[in-house]
């Protein structure tokens, strides 16, 4: 059996759309569907119960965060395989069988991710290298930008995501995970309230000897950012706090501040170049100006005490 696990937090309409896609595209796979509602205030839980009485609905009394809510669901799931699916991610026909086939054909694979698409059908990059001071400095100094995308020094964001691959980690919007992996490694670290929890989890899964896989044969549309759309400052704080915790957990204090320094240096190197381009290319000023503002904000934030 497959256990489909969805976490909902104030995303009633997208969660209902997500569930409709799940039940439309089970493609003969025996499955249970578990939804953990993290104390939504928009009527999500009641709407789910009304339209999908077959769903196992867990009403969390508080917003426990993404990882903790998934842990709650995995602890009671009955499936041999778990599909962790964001409430704003929508399955397409054949996606589940394609991911299950990877697990059937490759016994060393513990996690498999699909090809993610934006709402307009364009590619959403989902395969990455684990964050590290080395990766941060390679990006800051343009090394990863000139190295082949799939090489050790390269940036997978430039890879077209069109062939099967074994990245270091995949975005958590849609991940298929063996129960045996969960039983061996445990669930998410609940100290990650939001962001980087799937990166940390796959780091621990990889350290335990399992492989991470990506298959373009499975496609899933992912909107992105639905749960935090109304409070960007808070979401940004979660993002950077989680990143700091990840670096400190896996690379220590020195690694954490080395990565921060890389962001600062990279920004300082880029700003003058973008300034020259802003003067020379009037038609691109809006885009370049946005980049300069974002990079300045990052320098201030990462170079400061926060």
Residue pairs with C-beta under 8 A, 6 or more apart in sequence:
1 30
1 31
1 32
1 78
1 79
1 80
1 81
2 29
2 30
2 31
2 32
2 79
2 80
2 81
2 82
2 83
2 96
2 100
3 31
3 32
3 33
3 34
3 73
3 74
3 77
3 78
3 79
3 81
3 82
3 83
4 22
4 31
4 32
4 33
4 34
4 83
4 85
5 34
5 35
5 36
5 70
5 73
5 74
5 77
5 82
5 83
5 84
5 85
6 15
6 18
6 19
6 22
6 33
6 34
6 35
6 36
6 85
6 86
6 87
7 35
7 36
7 38
7 66
7 69
7 70
7 73
7 86
7 87
8 15
8 35
8 36
8 37
8 38
8 40
8 44
8 45
8 48
8 87
9 37
9 38
9 39
9 40
9 44
9 63
9 87
9 227
10 40
10 41
10 42
10 44
10 227
10 230
11 40
11 42
11 44
11 87
11 88
11 226
11 227
12 40
12 42
12 43
12 44
12 47
14 87
14 88
14 223
14 226
15 35
15 44
15 47
15 48
15 87
16 47
16 48
16 51
17 90
18 85
18 86
18 87
18 88
18 89
18 90
19 33
19 35
19 48
19 51
19 52
19 55
21 90
21 91
21 92
22 33
22 85
22 91
23 33
23 52
24 91
25 91
25 92
25 93
25 94
25 95
25 96
26 96
27 93
27 94
27 96
27 97
28 97
29 96
29 97
29 100
31 79
31 96
32 56
32 77
32 78
32 79
33 52
33 54
33 55
33 56
34 55
34 56
34 57
34 58
34 73
34 76
34 77
35 48
35 52
35 55
35 56
35 57
35 58
36 58
36 60
36 69
36 70
36 72
36 73
37 44
37 45
37 48
37 57
37 58
37 59
37 60
38 60
38 62
38 63
38 64
38 65
38 69
39 59
39 60
39 61
39 62
39 63
45 57
45 59
48 55
48 57
49 55
49 57
56 76
58 72
58 73
58 76
60 69
60 72
64 72
64 190
65 190
65 192
65 193
65 194
65 197
66 172
66 188
66 192
66 193
66 194
66 197
67 187
67 188
67 189
67 190
67 192
67 193
67 197
67 201
68 188
68 190
70 84
70 187
70 188
71 187
71 188
71 190
74 82
74 182
74 187
75 187
77 179
79 179
80 178
80 179
81 100
81 103
81 176
81 177
81 178
81 179
82 176
82 177
82 178
82 179
82 182
83 96
83 99
83 174
83 175
83 176
83 177
84 172
84 174
84 175
84 176
84 177
85 91
85 173
85 174
85 220
86 172
86 173
86 174
86 222
86 226
87 226
87 227
88 173
88 222
88 223
88 224
88 225
88 226
88 227
89 116
89 173
89 174
89 220
89 221
89 222
89 223
90 220
90 221
90 222
91 174
91 220
92 219
92 220
92 221
94 217
94 218
95 114
95 218
95 219
95 220
96 218
98 114
98 215
98 217
98 218
99 112
99 114
99 176
99 215
99 218
100 176
101 215
101 217
102 109
102 112
102 164
102 176
102 213
102 215
103 109
103 112
103 176
103 178
106 211
106 213
108 209
108 210
108 211
109 166
109 210
109 211
109 212
109 213
110 177
110 178
110 180
110 181
110 205
110 208
110 210
110 211
110 212
111 170
111 175
111 176
111 177
111 178
111 181
111 202
111 205
111 210
111 212
111 213
112 170
112 175
112 176
112 212
112 213
112 214
112 215
112 218
113 126
113 127
113 170
113 171
113 174
113 175
113 176
113 212
113 213
113 214
113 215
114 126
114 174
114 214
114 215
114 216
114 218
114 219
114 220
115 123
115 126
115 161
115 162
115 214
115 215
115 216
115 217
115 218
115 219
115 220
116 123
116 124
116 125
116 126
116 171
116 173
116 174
116 219
116 220
116 221
116 222
117 123
117 124
117 219
117 220
117 221
117 222
118 124
118 221
118 222
118 223
118 224
119 221
119 223
121 221
123 160
123 161
124 171
124 222
124 224
125 156
125 157
125 161
126 161
126 170
126 171
126 173
126 214
127 156
127 159
127 161
127 165
127 167
127 169
127 170
127 214
128 156
128 157
128 167
128 168
128 169
128 170
128 171
128 199
129 135
129 156
129 167
129 168
129 169
130 168
130 169
130 199
130 203
130 250
131 196
131 199
131 243
131 246
131 247
131 259
132 250
132 251
132 255
132 259
133 247
133 251
133 255
133 258
133 259
133 262
135 144
136 258
136 259
136 262
136 263
137 143
137 258
137 262
138 144
138 147
138 153
139 145
139 155
139 262
139 266
140 262
140 263
140 265
140 266
140 269
141 265
141 266
141 269
143 153
144 153
144 154
144 155
145 155
145 158
147 153
147 154
147 155
148 154
149 155
149 156
149 157
149 158
149 159
150 156
150 159
150 165
156 167
159 165
161 214
161 216
162 216
163 216
164 213
164 214
164 215
164 216
164 217
165 213
165 214
166 211
166 212
166 213
166 214
167 212
167 214
168 202
168 203
168 206
168 212
169 198
169 199
169 202
169 203
169 206
169 212
170 198
170 202
170 212
170 214
171 198
171 222
172 197
172 198
173 220
173 222
173 224
174 220
174 222
175 198
181 205
181 208
181 210
184 208
185 201
185 204
185 205
185 208
185 210
186 204
187 201
188 197
188 198
188 200
188 201
189 197
189 200
189 201
189 249
191 245
192 200
192 242
192 245
192 246
193 238
193 241
193 242
194 227
194 228
194 235
194 238
194 239
194 242
195 238
195 239
195 242
195 243
196 242
196 243
196 245
196 246
197 242
199 246
200 246
200 249
200 250
202 212
203 250
205 212
206 212
225 235
228 234
228 235
228 238
240 301
240 302
240 306
244 256
247 255
247 256
247 259
248 255
248 256
251 258
251 259
260 302
260 303
263 298
263 299
263 302
263 303
264 299
264 302
264 303
267 295
267 296
267 298
267 299
268 299
270 295
271 292
271 295
271 296
271 299
274 288
274 291
274 292
274 295
275 292
277 284
277 288
278 284
278 285
278 288
278 289
278 292
281 288
